[in-house]
């Protein structure tokens, strides 16, 4: 599982919230090898981090789907 999470690298200017959320996701993914239920929590946590970072970068507080569409357009 270490190889799976090795590529999950954040930029140095990521907020502490995002870094913490992604670290939690990485650990949950590692442990999901033994407990499959952890994988769903890891994905949920990483989506929250994605929403937060997109809201920061796009300077708006829209729903995740709208944030993803705006980021893809940009």
WOQUIKA-V556509 format. One record per helix or strand of 2 or more residues. SS is the DSSP state (alpha for helix, beta for strand). FROM is the first residue (numbers start at 1). TO is the last residue. If there is no record, write none. Layout:
# WOQUIKA-V556509
ss:SS from:FROM to:TO
ss:SS from:FROM to:TO
This chain:
# WOQUIKA-V556509
ss:alpha from:2 to:6
ss:alpha from:16 to:31
ss:alpha from:37 to:58
ss:alpha from:64 to:73
